[in-house]
Amino acid sequence: MNLLTCENLSLGYDGTVVLQGLSFSVETGERLCVVGENGSGKSTLLRGLLGLMPPLGGVLRKSPGFRARETGYLPQESAVQKDFPAAVFEVVLSGRQNRRGLRPFYTKKDKAAASEALGMLDVADLGKSCFRELSGGQRRRVLLARALCAAEKFLLLDEPAAGLDPIVQGDLYRLLDSINREKGITVIMVSHDIEGAVKFAETRTGRILHLAGRQLFFGSAGEYRESDPGRQFLGKTVLGKG
C-alpha cells in the first residue's frame, strides 16, 4: 500500500521552485534514502512531505495511514535545539506531545516509550542531564531518541548520522534496520553518508532517491550503483576520501 505518492511534484519557498519533477512513491514498511549534493533540495523534500510547505505544482498524495501524530521527525540540528534548557528525559518525552490530545499530562505509556528510546540510543544514563550541556554527538542521539519516541508508523530523518563517530554511525544503521524490519516503521532518511545510505537501502524494501533540484534517480540500491548518477556520485565520494 502506498503511504505517499508524488506525481510531478514541485516544492519551494515564496513561490520560488527549489525542487521539481518528483514522481515516486513510498509503501508502508519501506526505507527510502535521499541523497544528493548540498543544496539539492533534500531537506526541502522532507518538509514538503511533512506538510510544512504547500506544493507549488503537481500532486502529493498521502494515504489514510499517514498521520502526523504517528510520525517521528529528526531535523538538522539548529542553534535553538543546541540550547534547550531542559533535562534529556524531558526532551525525549516531548516527542509524545502530539498524542496527548486534550490530556494535560503524559501517561505512564508515554514515559515508558521515552525510557525505551533512550535505552535504544544508549543514552539512558543521561536522562537527568541538561540537554544544552551535552556534546554534539550526545545531542544528536538524544534528538533521534525523541524522534523514535514519536514514531508509531513513520520516521523522517534529516542527516541522522551527522556528528556521530564511525562506530556510533554503524550502531545507528543497525538500530534503524531493526526498527524497520521488526516494527515495520517506514523510514525516509536524508544522508550525506552516501556509502552508508546505499548499504542501508540494500534490502528488498529499500530505495534510493537522488536529487539535484530535480529527480535524477529513483529505484533500488543495486540499480543505483549501476546508474550514471550512482556511479558518478559514489565515485566522487570515494575519490574525496582518498
C-alpha positions as CSV (number, residue, x, y, z in Angstrom):
1,M,0.0,0.0,0.0
2,N,1.4,3.4,-1.0
3,L,1.9,5.6,2.1
4,L,3.0,8.6,0.0
5,T,2.8,9.3,-3.7
6,C,4.4,12.2,-5.6
7,E,3.3,13.0,-9.2
8,N,5.4,15.6,-10.9
9,L,5.7,17.4,-7.6
10,S,7.3,20.8,-7.2
11,L,8.3,22.4,-3.9
12,G,9.9,25.7,-2.9
13,Y,9.7,28.9,-0.9
14,D,7.8,32.1,-1.5
15,G,6.8,30.9,-5.0
16,T,10.4,30.1,-6.0
17,V,10.8,26.4,-7.1
18,V,13.6,24.5,-5.3
19,L,12.6,21.0,-6.3
20,Q,10.7,19.9,-9.4
21,G,9.7,16.8,-11.4
22,L,9.4,14.5,-8.3
23,S,7.5,11.3,-9.2
24,F,7.9,8.4,-6.8
25,S,6.0,6.5,-4.1
26,V,6.8,5.1,-0.7
27,E,5.0,2.0,0.5
28,T,4.3,1.1,4.1
29,G,7.3,-0.6,5.7
30,E,9.8,0.6,3.1
31,R,13.0,2.5,3.6
32,L,14.0,5.4,1.3
33,C,17.4,7.0,1.4
34,V,17.5,10.5,-0.2
35,V,21.0,11.6,-1.5
36,G,22.5,14.4,-3.4
37,E,24.8,17.4,-3.2
38,N,24.4,20.3,-0.7
39,G,21.5,22.5,-1.9
40,S,19.9,19.8,-3.9
41,G,16.6,20.0,-2.1
42,K,16.8,17.0,0.3
43,S,15.7,18.9,3.4
44,T,13.0,20.7,1.4
45,L,11.6,17.4,0.4
46,L,11.2,16.3,4.0
47,R,9.5,19.5,4.9
48,G,7.2,19.1,2.0
49,L,6.3,15.5,2.9
50,L,5.5,16.7,6.5
51,G,3.1,19.3,5.1
52,L,5.2,22.2,6.3
53,M,5.0,23.8,2.8
54,P,2.3,23.5,0.2
55,P,3.2,22.1,-3.3
56,L,4.0,24.6,-6.0
57,G,2.9,22.2,-8.6
58,G,2.0,18.5,-9.2
59,V,0.4,16.2,-6.6
60,L,1.4,14.9,-3.2
61,R,-1.0,12.2,-2.1
62,K,-1.0,10.7,1.4
63,S,-2.8,7.6,2.4
64,P,-5.2,7.5,5.4
65,G,-2.4,5.5,7.1
66,F,-0.2,8.7,7.2
67,R,-0.9,10.5,10.4
68,A,1.2,13.4,11.7
69,R,0.8,12.3,15.3
70,E,2.3,8.9,14.5
71,T,5.3,10.4,12.7
72,G,8.8,11.0,14.2
73,Y,10.9,13.7,12.6
74,L,14.6,14.5,13.2
75,P,15.6,17.8,11.5
76,Q,19.1,19.1,11.1
77,E,20.4,20.5,14.4
78,S,19.8,24.2,14.8
79,A,21.2,26.8,17.3
80,V,17.8,26.7,19.1
81,Q,18.0,23.0,19.6
82,K,21.5,23.2,21.0
83,D,20.3,25.5,23.8
84,F,17.3,23.5,25.1
85,P,17.2,24.4,28.8
86,A,15.6,21.0,29.7
87,A,16.6,17.6,31.0
88,V,17.3,15.0,28.4
89,F,14.4,12.8,29.5
90,E,12.0,15.8,29.1
91,V,13.4,16.5,25.6
92,V,12.8,12.8,24.6
93,L,9.4,12.7,26.3
94,S,8.2,15.8,24.3
95,G,8.2,13.5,21.2
96,R,4.9,12.2,22.5
97,Q,3.3,15.6,22.7
98,N,1.2,15.2,19.6
99,R,-0.5,12.1,21.1
100,R,-1.6,13.9,24.3
101,G,-4.7,15.5,22.7
102,L,-6.5,17.2,25.5
103,R,-4.7,15.4,28.3
104,P,-2.7,17.8,30.4
105,F,-0.1,15.2,31.5
106,Y,2.0,12.5,29.9
107,T,0.9,8.9,30.6
108,K,2.9,6.0,32.0
109,K,2.9,4.6,28.5
110,D,4.4,7.9,27.2
111,K,7.1,7.8,29.9
112,A,7.9,4.1,29.2
113,A,8.3,4.9,25.5
114,A,10.7,7.7,26.3
115,S,12.8,5.4,28.6
116,E,12.8,2.7,25.9
117,A,14.0,5.2,23.2
118,L,16.8,6.5,25.5
119,G,17.9,2.9,26.1
120,M,17.9,2.1,22.3
121,L,20.2,5.0,21.7
122,D,22.4,4.1,24.6
123,V,21.9,7.4,26.4
124,A,19.7,6.2,29.3
125,D,22.3,7.4,31.8
126,L,21.9,10.9,30.5
127,G,18.2,11.2,31.4
128,K,18.7,13.8,34.2
129,S,21.4,15.7,32.4
130,C,20.8,19.2,30.9
131,F,20.5,18.9,27.1
132,R,22.5,22.0,26.3
133,E,25.5,20.7,28.3
134,L,25.8,17.6,26.1
135,S,28.4,17.0,23.4
136,G,27.3,17.3,19.7
137,G,27.2,13.5,19.3
138,Q,25.2,13.1,22.5
139,R,22.7,15.8,21.5
140,R,22.2,14.1,18.1
141,R,21.4,10.7,19.8
142,V,19.0,12.3,22.2
143,L,17.1,14.1,19.4
144,L,17.0,10.8,17.5
145,A,15.6,9.2,20.6
146,R,12.9,11.9,20.6
147,A,12.0,11.1,17.0
148,L,11.8,7.4,17.8
149,C,9.6,8.2,20.8
150,A,7.2,10.0,18.5
151,A,7.3,7.4,15.7
152,E,4.5,4.9,15.5
153,K,4.5,4.1,11.8
154,F,6.7,6.7,10.1
155,L,10.2,8.1,10.7
156,L,11.7,11.0,8.7
157,L,15.4,11.7,9.4
158,D,17.5,14.6,8.2
159,E,21.2,13.7,8.4
160,P,20.8,11.4,11.5
161,A,24.5,10.3,11.3
162,A,25.8,13.9,11.4
163,G,28.2,14.4,14.3
164,L,28.5,10.8,15.2
165,D,31.8,8.8,15.0
166,P,32.0,5.8,12.7
167,I,31.3,3.3,15.4
168,V,28.2,5.1,16.6
169,Q,27.1,5.5,12.9
170,G,27.3,1.8,12.5
171,D,25.2,1.3,15.6
172,L,22.7,3.8,14.3
173,Y,22.2,2.0,11.0
174,R,21.8,-1.3,12.8
175,L,19.1,0.3,15.0
176,L,17.2,1.7,12.1
177,D,17.4,-1.6,10.3
178,S,15.9,-3.3,13.4
179,I,13.2,-0.7,13.7
180,N,12.3,-1.0,10.0
181,R,12.3,-4.8,10.0
182,E,10.9,-5.7,13.3
183,K,8.4,-2.8,14.0
184,G,7.5,-2.2,10.3
185,I,8.2,1.5,10.7
186,T,8.6,3.3,7.3
187,V,11.9,5.2,7.2
188,I,12.8,8.1,5.0
189,M,16.4,9.3,5.6
190,V,18.4,12.1,4.1
191,S,22.1,11.5,4.3
192,H,25.5,12.8,3.2
193,D,26.9,9.4,4.1
194,I,26.4,8.0,0.6
195,E,28.0,4.6,1.2
196,G,26.2,4.1,4.4
197,A,22.9,5.2,2.9
198,V,23.2,2.9,-0.1
199,K,24.2,-0.1,2.1
200,F,21.2,0.6,4.4
201,A,18.9,0.6,1.3
202,E,20.2,-2.7,0.0
203,T,17.1,-4.7,1.1
204,R,14.0,-5.9,-0.7
205,T,12.1,-2.9,0.6
206,G,14.9,-0.3,0.2
207,R,15.0,2.5,-2.4
208,I,17.3,5.4,-3.3
209,L,16.2,8.8,-4.4
210,H,18.9,11.1,-5.9
211,L,18.1,14.8,-6.1
212,A,19.8,17.7,-7.8
213,G,17.0,20.3,-7.8
214,R,15.0,17.6,-9.6
215,Q,14.8,13.8,-9.5
216,L,17.8,12.2,-11.1
217,F,17.1,8.6,-9.9
218,F,14.6,6.5,-8.1
219,G,15.0,2.8,-7.6
220,S,16.7,0.0,-5.8
221,A,20.2,0.3,-4.3
222,G,21.6,-2.2,-6.9
223,E,20.1,-0.3,-9.8
224,Y,21.5,2.9,-8.3
225,R,25.1,1.6,-8.2
226,E,24.8,0.8,-11.9
227,S,23.1,4.1,-12.9
228,D,25.0,7.1,-14.2
229,P,24.1,9.3,-11.2
230,G,25.1,6.5,-8.8
231,R,28.4,5.8,-10.5
232,Q,29.3,9.4,-10.6
233,F,28.3,10.2,-7.1
234,L,29.7,7.1,-5.5
235,G,33.0,7.6,-7.4
236,K,33.2,11.2,-6.4
237,T,32.7,10.2,-2.7
238,V,35.4,7.5,-2.9
239,L,37.9,10.0,-4.6
240,G,37.1,12.5,-1.9
241,K,38.0,10.1,0.8
242,G,41.4,9.4,-0.9
